[in-house]
Amino acid sequence: MKILNIITGLNNGGAEAVLYRLCVHDSNYKHIVISLMNEGKYGSLLKDAGVVVHSLNMPAGRVTLSGLYKLFKLIRKFKPNIVQTWMYHADLIGGVIARLAGIKNVFWNIRQTTLEPGKSKRATFFIAKLCAKLSKRVPKKIVCCAEKAVEVHGSIGYDTSKITVISNGYDLSKLCVIPNSQAQLKKELGDVFPLIGMVGRFDLQKDHFGLLEAFTIVKKTGISHKLVLVGLEINTSNIALIEKIQLLGLKDEVLLLDQRNDIPTIMNSLDLHVLSSSSEGFPNVLAEAMACNTPCVTTDVGDAALIVGDTGWVVPPKNPQALADAILIAINQKKVDPITWASRKVACRKRIIDNFSIETMVKKYHEVWSRK
């Protein structure tokens, strides 16, 4: 089987990471990747893994005739058994061009859970609505990353009879318990422990400001933990973030580590991982933290509660007080009941092994692609 994956772009993001893991860990099928934009972060990583990658270099938010023609020619050249598209723009453009090129086995992939006029980008909402109208005709099946996404997209007109949920899968040989991880980080940062942390790019939907407000409440109780933030644009050049930190009096309490490639080391170094998002689909960072034996506090967004199960704490989004209360409960348990805390850490990784391994994800994609 030859699978042609068409994705909007290959920059750092959840969909891009899942596509990378699928291509690298699928030993049964041959994968080819076409990016509508540039190679981004994952293009070179895919090439290093032996995956053929083509970039159409269309500008963000714009479609070019030359790009469409090149896409059509590449599809005709590769003659794939399956075209799997990723994200709205690729679903629309890749799906339609693939059908025009004579491919009947077109599969879409929805990676977003929240779609609200006024909150989602106008262009994104428009493309999603257009995809909804075409969902009965263009794709054979549609993959969603989260149960919540089925409900949301059904409400705007997607053909839900075609939708299958496939949860993200993780390479648990890399996301694992790393002995002496804090010692590794200490060489770089000094003795900043104990740490609470959040991994996620700077985005309004991640609600970093709400997390900072919650951490202010936590600090007033006298705990010694510092807060470490990791992700794209999480640095001292982010004026809005710096101003918020200073306004709350957290200048000496918050570490900004920007985007990093040692996430397993970071996750292993945390006492607790916190996700403060107001919107998510399938938040990868929760599974990544839990695979490293790190318990999580999360807002109730997307499939966050499904991932965490009974191993962590789930609170309403946009509620700093509730987030702070859960963080304090977790920290207190670690302090006064270390045996229960140790059991919780083991349960975190076991839940990911049992439900979200890369092998399970690949198998489910194979099942979807093989359905009549």
Secondary structure, DSSP 8 states (H G I E B T S, - for coil): -EEEEEES--SSSHHHHHHHHHHHH--SSEEEEEESS--TTHHHHHHHTT-EEEE----TT---HHHHHHHHHHHHHH--SEEEEESHHHHHHHHHHHHHTT---EEEEE------BTTB-HHHHHHHHHHHHHTTTS-SEEEESSHHHHHHHHHTT--GGGEEE----B-TTTSS--TTHHHHHHHHH-S--SEEEEE--S-GGG-HHHHHHHHHHHHTTT---EEEEESTT-STT-HHHHHHHHHTT-TTTEEE--S-S-HHHHHHH-SEEEE--S--SS-HHHHHHHHTT--EEEES-TTHHHHHTTSSEEE-TT-HHHHHHHHHHHHHHHHH-HHHHHHHHHHHHHHHHHH-BHHHHHHHHHHHHH--
